[in-house]
Amino acid sequence: MAAAIPLPSATSRWRCSRCGNLTRFDVTRSTRTREFLHLDLSGEPTVEETEVLAETVEQVRCRWCDGVDCVEVVARPGAGTEA
């Protein structure tokens, strides 16, 4: 199993090192959540609150060239500088 891929942040983004794509990716992730359900009198559930307990990005695939092991996290241009 491959190592978890970090999520982009306010100062970083994903980039495909094979084709240069910065905008289109297929993301496979595992999420563990706790939900507060409200059931109405007929028994229909409604999720009123969701808390993410754990989330792991398992794979990021480039939508342009279908590359998997070539997606990297790079700094956003101008990140950390004042406008």
N, C-alpha and C positions, 0 to 999 in steps of 0.2 A: 504494500500500500504506500502511495506517495505521501510526502509531507504536506501538511495543510498549507494552503496559499493565503497570505495575508490579504485582507480587504483593503481597498484604496481608502485614503483618508482625505482630509482637507488639503494636505500637502503632497499627496502622492496619487498615482493612477496606474492602471494596468496598461501595458504595451506589449504587443506581439513582436518579439525580436526577429521573427522570420519575415513578416510582411510590413511591419510598422503600424498595424491597426491600433487605434486608440479608443474606438467607440463601440464595437460590437463583439460581445462574448457570450457564449453559453456557459452558465455557471451551475455546477452540481454541488449542492450543499446539504448537510444534515443539520437539522434543528431540533432541539429538545425544548418544549414549552410547557408552561402551566397555564391552564385556561379556567376562567370563572364562567360557568354556564348558568344561564337562567332558563328554566323550563316553564313555559306557560301552562295553564290548566289543562290544555289538550295534550301536553307532553312534548311540544315542539321546542327544541333547544335554540338558544341564541347565545353566542359568545359575547360577553360583555367586557371582559378584560383578558389580555394575553400578555404573559411575561415570558421572555426568551431566557431560558436557563443556560443554554449552551448552543453555539452555532459554529460549525466548521465548514469552510469551503474546501471541498474535496478535489474539485477539478475546475479549471477554467480553460475553455476551448475557444480559439479564435474563430469567429464566424466567417472571416474572409478566406483564410488558407487552411482551416481545419486543424491547425497546430495545437498540441496539448502541452508539451513540455517546453514551450518557447514563450509562454506568457510570464512577464516579469513586472515587478512593481518599480516604477520610476518616479522621480520628483515632478510635480506639476511646474510648468513655467511660471516664474514669478512667485512661487510659494515662499512664504516667509519674508517677503518684501512689502513695504508699505506703498500704497498707491498715492 
